[in-house]
Every structure is written in C-alpha cells, then in structure tokens.
Amino acid sequence: MAEKRDYSEITPEIRALAAHCSEDCVIDKELYTKYKVNRGLRDLNGNGVLTGLTEISEIQAKTPDGESCDGSLFYRGYNVRDLVKGFLKDGRFGFEEITYLLLFGDLPSAAELDSFRDVLADYRSLPNSFVRDIIMKAPSTDIMNSMARSVLTLYSYDNRPNDTSIPNVLRQCLQLIATFPQLALYGYQAYDYYIQDKTSFFIHDPVPGLSTAENILHMLRPDSKFTETEARVLDMALVLHAEHGGGNNSSFTTHVVTSSGTDTYSAIAAALGSLKGPKHGGANIKVVHMFDEIKHQVGDWKDDDELRTYLEKILHGDAFDHAGLIYGVGHAIYSKSDPRAEIFKSFVHQLAAEKGMEAEYQLYSSVERLAPQIISGERRMYKGVSVNVDFYSGFVYQMLGIPEELFTPLFAIARISGWSAHRLEELVNGNRIIRPAYKAILPRREYKEIAQR
C-alpha cells in the first residue's frame, strides 16, 4: 500500500517556488493611483464603489451633505431601532420576523408570522443518517468548513438542486435557514467529541415550538436549559447580524456567484467561505482575546490611567498581537456610532448582571469610552471612530457559554437570512454575470525555447 501523503507538509521545493511566486507577483501600489483603480472596490476616502442596486438593507453614516452622523441601519427601509422596539414591546422573539421581512420585503401580520414559523419548524430536520454519515464521520477542526461541506453535500439530497426558479430557490433557502443551527452545532459536537476527545456526546433534536435562539441554546447545552434573558440576548445578536448592506463581502459574494447561474448550495457555500475570513466574520474572537490579555495585564480595571496606558501600548504595537489595532473599535463605514453596538449594549448589561459579570462589563464600557479618544489623538482620522458590534458580541457569547469555535458559525446562522434575500434579489433582477475588469500592466514578452531561457 502506498504511503499516505501529508498534504499539510510544506517541502523545501514548495518554499522555493513560493518565494519565486511572491517576488514575481508584486504590483507597484502607485499604479493603482495612476490607472485610477479602486483597491478593494473602495475609493481614496474609503467609500465603496457602487456595483449594484438593492432594496434589502441600507447603512447610513453620513448626512446628505456628506457630514458624518450617528449610524443607522435599515432593513427593507425600516430603521432597525424601530423594528427592535416593535417586537420587544410585544415580547416576541425577533429573528424569524426579521427573516420574513428580509425575504419578502414587508413585515408579516400575526397570522403570516405564525405560518412562517411553522414553515421553518417543518424544515428543521436533516435527511436520514445525514448527521451520522456526513457530519460525524469526518469531523473538522473548523466548524465553518464543516458547515460548507454539509451545505454542498445537501445538493446530493435535493431532487431539484439545479432548478433556479424563484419557488424552488425560496424552498432551498428556507431549508438552509432552518437547518443552519443544526449544521453548526452538530459539527461542533463532532469536533468536541472526536477531535477534542471529550468523554460524553449528546445530540438534541430541535423543538418545533421554540425560536431559533431558543433552539440554539437547547441543542448546545447538555441539559438543554436556558433562561429567558439568555434567549432574548442571543435572539438580538441574530437580529443585528442578519444583514448589513449589500456591499459586505459575503453578501457581495452571494450576488457574484448567483449571477453565474449556479445552484443555491454552491452560492451559500461560497458565502460561508467569505464569512470565515478573519477580516469579515472572525473579528469578535480577536476582541475576546484582546480583553483576556487586558484582564491579565491591567491590575486595576477601574483605573483609567492604567487602562489608557495599556491601550496605548496595544495601539503602538507593543502589546497583545503587535498589530497596532484595538479590535472592535472602528468600522469601514460607520464613524460616530454603530447602531448595532448601541442597541446591543443594553442587552449585554442585562446579561452581565444575571451572570454576575458586571465588573467585566464595566471594563468593556471603559475601553469603549477610552479607545476612540486614544485612536483619534494619535492617528489622522478622516472620520470619527466608535466601537462596532463585534466589540460586544464575543463577550455575550462567552457569557452564554458558547465556545469560540462557534462564534463565526453563529454569525452565519444569522446572515443566511440576508444571503438568501440577496440570492433571490439577484435572480429576480440580474440578467448578466457579474464580471469586473482588471487592467493588465505587464508588458508583452517574446517567447523563448526552453534551451534559450
């Protein structure tokens, strides 16, 4: 039998070829300015280049005159603040209602919402033996990769996988929205048992009468127990992560891949791959790790001077990961405030009080107050700086006992609603494949036979 190849090995030959590749692939940054190419589809002021039209969501961070203002987020034209007030007033869980709004463009009536919840409950099941044969037999150290593999494999269980008619794609999207929590949590259970060598293993089926947030906590915990506050805070996290403008990387990926005419499973797997990137979906983990170090290095969390000194060391690259970044502070679009962070903060405080972690909450609040002052004082800012939703989300997940391996998958569980809305919007309105242009800058060269090279 042939010896098994180690595909993770980087041989000296590969290192030499990689060095050659790195040297030959460098493009002079001044050429981007010369040819007026917007790197990362952003202009010199950091504004995104328009690549399409959408009715799904909108981010507002400037006044009509171009001045910075407090941030606002709109789902289908509704201010998220108003949507949150609406479902909290009546004591409803909001994620299913927001998902309905994103998909269909209007808020549901009470009867429509009940019917929609029933549809999702009916779809909260995976094919027979799927968990055993697909998730358990090949556990992954990365749950996002496990989810992507599961999504692509579900193609094989679909009798109409390539049908891109709106009814069929809607059916596929609803099934994925309903089953994403199982794909993530069962993937984690497999990782925890087989790779982490835990001695116990459990699988809880979702309960039809529970909301998405309640089912996540029910399936995650061995005893399936959770408090009302825990479920409400997690529901709010899902609501605030469900969508964020069509220009974010994973939603744009959904549009691009959908425009090729491919199937739903391929489009959503591509979006998962995008969200997995640490520049997109993994920021809250960095925030949590940064605060873990702050807790160990700062003796008195209430001492602003001591805390300020350590934050300056982080900003100067002398502490934490030496990247010179205070994670969770600042956003590509928002300047004065991130509405998601502001909405979330009151719920975070409520959960911290229930968990007896008010000292940690006060530490977060102090960093939220001091970090923008420090950054603005030391760096030239073209716009204001404030904390973003990632600043608090990791702290919430920690208080809920959610392992770090599930932080980004939870983002995906929420954002699948937005991705589905964007896929449907592209199919309804798009009739061209999205194909951006790249300018070739290497001069033409004369071919030489190998002996002459």
Secondary structure by P-SEA (a helix, b strand, c coil): cccccccccccaaaaaaaaaaaaaacccaaaaaaacccccccccccccccccccccccccccccccccccbbbbcccccaaaaaaaaaaaccccaaaaaaaaaccccccaaaaaaaaaaaaaacccccccccccccccccccaaaaaaaaaaaacccccccccccaaaaaaaaaaaaacaaaaaaaaaaaaacccccccccccccccccccaaaaaaaaacccccccaaaaaaaaaaaaaacccccccaaaaaaaaaaaacccaaaaaaaaaaaaaccccccaaaaaaaaaaaaaacccccccaaaaaaaaaaaaaccccccccccccccccccccccaaaaaaaaaaaaaaaaacaaaaaaaaaaaaacaaaaaaacccccbbbbbcccccaaaaaaaacccccaaaaaaaaaaaaaaaaaaaaaaacccccbbbbbbbcccbbbbbccccc
